[in-house]
Amino acid sequence: MRDLITAVRDRSAPWTRHRRTRHLVHVLRGQAQVDFLPSAVTGAVFSVALCAAGWAYGLYGLLGTATGTATAHLLGVDRERITAGLEGFNACLVAVGSAVFLGAGHLSTALLAVGGSVLVTVVTAAVARVLGSRQLPTLTLPFCLVASALTLAAPGFAHLWHQAAPPAALPRPAGPPYALSFTDLWHGLFADVAQIFFMPQWYVGALFLVGIFLANRTAGAMACLGSLTGTGTAWALGAPAAQIASGAAGYNAVLVAMALCGVFLPAARRTAAYAVTGAAAATALTPAVTALTAPSGGHAFTWPFVLVTLVFLAAAPAFPRLRAGGEPTPVAAPASPTSSTSV
């Protein structure tokens, strides 16, 4: 995937002359980095997509990304990471996740989103130090850690939990597979992309997909391939049609496919096949993670993506043919405490 960090170092562009404008661009890139893309245009499209699902979600996305980016700046994080948006995407997911799972209309949720966005910046640095020694990216692991902690803790605080019933629900055995209609199928293919931001609407996913293609056609193609793989695997294994149609069964596959072909490994036939294998594995792993997180409501977040991608990237050096086509240009520098390549 094309590296845009070198380009943004040039401060002769008109928009770089104003600090507020530069900060806005960095924030929008942070939103786009949820899907590995350091593009402010894509980030703006993502904001529109979130607003299409609900204006509050769009505001929470910008709030979280801006808070994470500002926190990284105040703590003196490497400027190139901030410029590329690598300090905003985990905070964006924390804020939007808080709005979705705790209710966007509560002041406590907004305060928690801000606090979580600050905290995830610190967690990102810690995770980068641990994984950087093994040349592995942080991905959305910081988000998963913070979001899991928040959803586990929230029911214990009356000012945070606004639901009528507790979240605990024991997993039930899957019933007989339901017929998957054509409408369910094409809804699911788009919703897989939207569910990365916890949105189940197919039209939101279509907007996200437009933003991805605007930044990088390879990334867009792999997002589509990942969605097809996730939907096909879920259907083959007998997942409920409602989960397939809402994208809940296949969104992790989208991220895995993009990560393993074009971002951390070169875009080639062998890596595409490797990515499809990983995408199918992430889809099969999702119900297991959901069962493990049942006490907090069964939120898998992006744990399947993180676990599968880290395993496949750790294994990749043992397969020389995966890199036969040459090393890709990464979104940012290899993982380290100050310059880790992230999702």
Buried (B, 14 or more C-beta within 10 A) or exposed (E): BBBBBEEBEEEEEEEBEEEEEBBBBBBBBBBBBBBBBBBBBBBBBBBBBBBBBBEBBBBBBBBBBBBBBBBBBEEEBBEBBBBBBBBBBBBBBBBBBBBBBBBBEBEBBBEBBBBBBBBBBBBBBEBBBEBBEEBBBBBBBBBBBBBBBBBBEBBEEEEBBEEEEEBEEEEEEEEEEBEBEEEBBEBBBBBBBBBBBBBBBBBBBBBBBBBBBBBBEBBBBBBBBBBBBBBBBBBEBEBBBEBBBBBBBBBBBBBBBBBBBBBBBBBBEBBBEBBBBBBBBBBBBBBBBBEEBBBBBBBBBBBBBBBBBBEBBEEBEEBEEBBEBEEBEBBBBEBBBBBBBBB
